[in-house]
Amino acid sequence: MQSPPKPEYARVSLQGLKSYDPTDTLAALEKLLQPLGGMPAFVKPGQKVLIKPNLLAGKAPDKAVTTHPEIVRAVIKLAQKAGGEVVLGDSPGIGSPENVARKSGIMAVVEETGSRFVPFETSVSIRSTSGTFQQFEVAQEILAADVIINLPKLKTHQMMGLTCGVKNMFGAVVGLRKPRLHLQAGTDKAFFALMLLELCEILAPALTIVDAVIGMEGEGPGSGDPVQIGALLAGSHPQAVDTVATELVGLLPHQIWTQQQAIDTKRPYTHLQQLELCGDPLEFLKINNFRPAKMTDVNFGLKGGLKHYLRNALTARPAPDHKLCKRCNDCVTHCPAEAMKIVHNKLLIDYNSCIRCFCCQELCPHGALETKQGILLRLHNVLQRKTRPDTR
């Protein structure tokens, strides 16, 4: 799948929505898509439509961990009305896709609407003729679709800063292949962010709709706090949608690795000046005091041995809360670097092996992994708050 030629600007639509009332949600989504040509601009009769929500883990909708089922329901209905044959799928971080879809309320919506659930289980290789990453292994089910609708939940992300349109497409990578990519990137978050950008570009979802009615702040994407934002966003370019989402919650590009990497590599749609905003005014939907995830990395341009020597001071690391830890072994099983083990009924982490990917924090069902920042990283954060001009 190759992206179509990009226009000089991208259109992003915004719509306020205060709750997930089914009638209000459907009406808001219809209004959201109207400036983009409505759902028929993306879905033609007879096309196979794959909806890709965020199905990180089997949590109730009010935890804001997954895309809300009422958003999923409304999108399915609109795609079916346009004549699409709708399927929905993802590859969760932990747990079987069916169980996660059931616990999050999404499987009930799939069954009620007469659509079909397709767990991402079989991987196939796709090649890129450009970019750093020449090959990806992704779910066969997503490649079988004529149209991909990307349906992320707006959340903080402990490793990348924010998960939205670009990051949500990482779910196209099946199961244990995700840890393999984390291990390949190691501690280089910019390298991992570049991988996410290139993967999203090669999959090229036709439409991205962001569930930002209730988002997540703090230690996301699995253990943060739900926060009322009251907005929906939509556009045909995930990067453009992410740029607006960044502004919506008042974050700066350097706080989001994919956003900063997109700017550094001169990708389009990374500034509001390159976008045409439609629908409700952004300034009316912006929220104040959105609490970002803790910064997890800064290197000050250091090289070689000195950087390695100061690693613990310059980065954050996951730290077990032994009072909350249930020794369920999920983090141990899914650690890409195999840096975790349970000894004498206590979770231990080998920080010399730990690559600071925060998969453990992301996937822990008990919220038992905290983020501890090194002393130089904490000092850097204090100085940044005092000296950095507000460029918003």
C-alpha positions in Angstrom: 0.0 0.0 0.0 1.5 3.3 -1.1 0.3 6.7 0.1 -1.3 8.9 -2.6 0.4 12.1 -3.6 0.2 14.6 -0.7 -1.5 18.0 -1.3 0.1 21.2 -0.2 -2.1 21.2 2.9 -4.2 18.7 4.8 -7.7 19.1 6.2 -8.4 18.2 9.8 -11.9 18.3 11.2 -12.8 18.9 14.9 -16.0 18.4 16.7 -16.9 18.9 20.4 -18.6 15.9 22.2 -19.1 15.9 25.9 -20.3 12.3 26.5 -20.6 8.9 24.8 -24.4 9.1 24.6 -25.1 6.9 21.5 -27.4 9.4 19.7 -25.1 12.3 20.4 -22.0 10.3 19.3 -23.5 9.3 16.0 -24.6 12.9 15.3 -21.2 14.3 16.2 -19.3 11.8 14.0 -21.6 12.7 11.0 -20.9 16.3 11.6 -17.2 15.7 12.1 -16.9 13.9 8.7 -19.0 16.4 6.8 -16.1 18.8 5.9 -14.1 15.8 4.7 -16.9 14.7 2.3 -18.6 12.3 4.8 -18.0 8.6 5.1 -18.8 8.0 1.4 -15.6 10.0 0.5 -13.6 7.1 2.1 -15.8 4.0 1.7 -17.4 2.9 -1.5 -20.1 0.2 -1.9 -18.7 -3.4 -1.7 -15.3 -2.4 -0.3 -13.8 -4.3 2.6 -13.3 -1.9 5.5 -11.0 -2.7 8.4 -11.5 -0.6 11.6 -8.4 -0.5 13.7 -9.2 0.7 17.3 -6.8 0.9 20.2 -7.2 -2.4 22.0 -4.3 -2.2 24.4 -5.7 -4.4 27.2 -9.0 -5.8 28.5 -10.1 -2.8 30.6 -13.6 -1.3 31.1 -14.4 1.7 28.8 -14.3 4.2 31.7 -10.6 3.5 32.3 -9.9 5.2 28.9 -7.4 2.5 28.0 -9.2 1.5 24.7 -11.2 3.3 22.1 -14.7 3.7 23.5 -17.2 1.2 22.1 -19.8 3.9 21.3 -17.2 5.6 19.0 -16.6 2.2 17.4 -20.4 1.6 17.0 -21.0 4.9 15.3 -18.1 4.5 12.8 -19.3 0.9 12.0 -22.8 2.2 11.3 -21.5 5.0 9.0 -19.2 2.7 7.1 -22.0 0.2 6.6 -24.4 2.9 5.5 -21.8 3.9 2.9 -21.9 0.3 1.6 -18.7 -1.1 3.2 -18.3 -4.7 4.5 -16.9 -3.9 7.9 -14.4 -5.9 10.0 -12.6 -4.8 13.1 -9.3 -6.0 14.4 -6.1 -5.4 16.4 -3.2 -7.1 18.2 -3.4 -6.2 21.9 -0.3 -5.8 24.0 -1.4 -8.5 26.4 -4.3 -11.0 26.4 -6.0 -12.6 23.5 -7.7 -10.2 21.0 -11.1 -11.8 21.6 -10.9 -11.4 25.4 -9.6 -7.8 25.2 -12.4 -6.9 22.8 -15.0 -8.6 25.0 -13.8 -6.9 28.3 -13.5 -3.5 26.6 -17.1 -3.6 25.4 -16.1 -3.6 21.7 -17.0 -7.2 20.9 -20.6 -6.6 21.9 -20.7 -3.7 19.5 -19.3 -5.8 16.7 -21.9 -8.5 17.3 -24.8 -6.0 17.6 -23.9 -4.3 14.3 -23.5 -7.5 12.3 -19.8 -6.7 11.5 -17.0 -9.2 12.1 -14.1 -9.4 14.4 -10.7 -10.4 12.9 -7.9 -10.9 15.4 -4.5 -10.1 14.0 -2.8 -13.5 14.1 -1.0 -14.1 10.8 2.0 -12.0 9.8 3.2 -11.3 6.3 6.2 -9.3 5.1 5.8 -6.0 3.2 8.6 -4.1 1.7 9.3 -0.4 1.3 11.2 1.2 -1.6 12.2 4.2 0.5 13.0 5.0 4.1 15.2 3.5 6.8 13.1 0.4 7.3 13.0 -1.7 4.1 10.7 -4.4 5.5 7.9 -4.8 8.0 6.0 -7.8 9.2 2.3 -6.9 9.7 -1.0 -8.6 10.1 -2.3 -10.3 6.9 -5.8 -9.2 7.9 -5.0 -5.5 7.7 -3.5 -5.9 4.2 -6.6 -7.7 3.0 -8.7 -4.5 3.5 -9.6 -2.1 0.8 -9.9 0.7 3.3 -8.3 1.1 6.7 -10.0 3.4 9.3 -7.6 4.2 12.1 -9.5 4.7 15.4 -7.1 5.7 18.2 -7.7 6.9 21.7 -5.8 10.0 22.6 -3.5 9.1 25.5 -0.2 9.9 27.0 2.5 7.3 26.3 5.4 6.6 28.7 7.9 5.8 25.9 6.7 8.1 23.0 5.0 10.9 25.0 1.6 10.5 23.2 -0.2 7.8 21.4 -2.6 9.0 18.7 -3.0 8.4 15.0 0.6 7.4 14.1 1.3 5.2 17.1 -2.0 3.4 16.9 -0.9 1.7 13.6 1.8 -0.2 15.6 -1.1 -2.6 16.4 -0.7 -3.9 12.8 2.4 -5.7 14.1 1.3 -9.1 15.5 2.1 -10.3 19.0 5.7 -11.0 19.9 7.0 -9.2 16.9 6.3 -5.9 18.7 8.9 -6.7 21.4 11.4 -7.6 18.6 11.1 -4.1 17.2 11.5 -2.6 20.6 14.7 -4.7 21.1 15.9 -3.6 17.6 15.5 0.1 18.6 17.1 -0.5 22.0 17.3 2.8 24.0 17.2 5.0 20.8 13.7 6.4 21.1 14.2 8.6 18.0 14.9 5.4 16.0 11.8 3.8 17.3 9.7 6.9 16.5 11.0 6.8 12.9 9.9 3.2 12.6 6.4 4.2 13.8 6.3 7.0 11.2 7.4 4.8 8.3 5.1 1.9 9.3 2.1 4.3 9.4 3.0 5.8 6.1 3.3 2.4 4.3 0.0 1.2 5.7 -1.6 4.5 4.8 -5.0 4.4 6.6 -7.6 6.3 4.5 -9.2 7.9 7.5 -8.1 8.6 11.1 -10.7 9.4 13.7 -9.5 10.2 17.2 -11.5 9.4 20.3 -10.6 12.4 22.6 -13.9 12.6 24.4 -12.3 11.1 27.5 -8.5 10.8 27.0 -5.7 9.7 29.3 -3.1 11.9 31.0 -0.2 11.0 33.3 1.4 7.6 33.1 -0.3 6.3 30.0 -1.1 4.4 27.9 -2.3 1.7 30.4 -2.0 3.2 33.9 -2.7 6.9 33.5 -5.8 8.8 34.6 -8.9 9.5 32.5 -9.4 13.1 31.6 -12.3 15.0 30.0 -11.2 16.5 26.7 -14.6 16.6 24.9 -13.4 16.4 21.3 -13.3 14.3 18.2 -10.7 14.8 15.5 -10.6 13.4 11.9 -8.4 13.6 8.8 -7.0 11.6 6.0 -3.4 12.0 7.2 -2.5 10.6 10.6 0.5 13.0 11.0 -1.8 16.0 10.4 -4.3 14.7 13.0 -1.5 14.2 15.5 -0.3 17.7 15.0 -3.8 19.0 16.0 -4.0 16.6 18.9 -0.7 17.9 20.2 -2.1 21.4 20.2 -5.4 20.3 21.6 -3.9 19.1 24.9 -1.2 21.8 25.0 1.9 19.7 24.5 5.0 20.8 22.7 6.7 18.8 19.9 9.8 17.9 22.0 7.5 16.1 24.4 6.3 13.7 21.7 9.0 11.6 20.0 7.0 10.9 16.8 6.1 14.5 16.4 9.7 15.7 17.0 11.0 13.0 14.6 8.5 14.0 12.0 9.7 17.6 12.2 13.4 16.7 12.2 12.9 14.6 9.1 11.0 17.4 7.4 7.8 15.4 7.0 4.6 17.4 6.0 1.8 18.4 8.2 3.8 19.0 11.4 2.8 22.6 11.8 -0.7 24.2 12.0 0.3 26.5 9.1 0.3 23.4 6.8 -3.3 22.4 7.9 -6.8 23.6 7.1 -8.9 23.2 10.3 -12.6 22.7 9.9 -15.5 22.3 12.3 -15.4 23.6 15.8 -12.6 26.1 16.5 -9.5 24.5 18.0 -9.1 27.4 20.5 -12.6 26.5 22.0 -11.7 22.8 22.4 -8.2 23.2 23.9 -7.8 22.1 27.5 -5.5 23.5 30.2 -3.3 21.7 32.6 -3.1 18.4 30.7 -0.6 16.3 32.6 2.0 14.7 30.3 3.8 11.4 30.9 7.1 11.8 32.7 10.0 12.5 30.4 12.0 9.3 30.0 15.1 10.3 28.1 17.6 13.1 27.4 21.2 12.7 26.2 22.7 16.2 25.9 24.5 15.1 22.8 26.9 12.9 24.8 28.7 10.1 23.0 30.2 6.7 23.7 31.5 5.8 27.1 30.4 8.9 28.9 26.8 8.5 27.7 26.9 4.9 28.9 28.4 5.9 32.2 25.7 8.5 32.8 22.9 6.4 31.5 20.9 6.0 34.8 21.2 9.7 35.5 20.1 10.8 32.0 17.1 8.4 31.6 14.0 7.2 33.5 13.5 3.6 34.4 10.6 1.4 35.4 10.5 0.6 39.1 8.2 -2.0 40.7 5.7 -1.0 43.4 5.9 -4.1 45.4 2.7 -3.3 47.3 0.7 -3.4 44.0 2.7 -6.1 42.2 0.8 -9.4 42.1 3.7 -11.4 40.6 1.5 -12.3 37.7 4.6 -12.6 35.4 3.1 -10.6 32.5 5.9 -8.1 32.5 8.5 -10.8 32.7 7.0 -12.7 29.8 6.7 -9.6 27.6 10.0 -7.8 28.4 11.9 -7.5 25.0 15.3 -7.5 26.7 14.5 -10.3 29.2 15.6 -8.0 31.9 12.9 -8.9 34.5 12.5 -11.9 36.7 10.7 -12.9 39.9 13.1 -14.1 42.7 11.9 -15.1 46.1 8.4 -13.8 45.3 9.7 -10.3 44.4 10.0 -8.7 41.0 13.5 -7.7 40.1 14.8 -5.7 37.1 18.3 -5.8 35.6 18.9 -2.2 34.7 22.0 -3.0 32.7 19.9 -5.0 30.3 16.7 -2.8 30.5 16.2 -0.9 27.2 13.8 1.6 28.8 11.0 0.7 26.4 8.4 0.8 29.2 6.5 -2.2 27.8 6.3 -3.5 31.3 4.6 -0.3 32.5 2.4 -0.2 29.5 1.1 -3.8 29.9 1.0 -4.3 33.7 -2.6 -5.0 34.5 -2.2 -3.8 38.1 -0.4 -0.5 37.6 2.5 -1.8 39.6 5.4 -0.2 37.7 6.3 3.4 38.4 8.6 5.7 36.4 11.8 6.8 38.3 13.7 9.6 36.7 17.5 9.9 37.0 18.9 12.9 38.8 20.2 14.7 35.6 16.9 14.1 33.8 15.0 15.6 36.7 17.4 18.6 36.7 17.0 19.0 33.0 13.2 19.0 33.3 13.4 21.8 36.0 15.7 23.9 33.8 13.5 23.4 30.7 10.4 24.6 32.6 12.2 27.7 33.6 13.9 28.6 30.4 11.9 27.3 27.4 9.7 29.9 25.7 6.1 28.9 25.1 6.0 28.5 21.3 2.4 27.4 21.2 
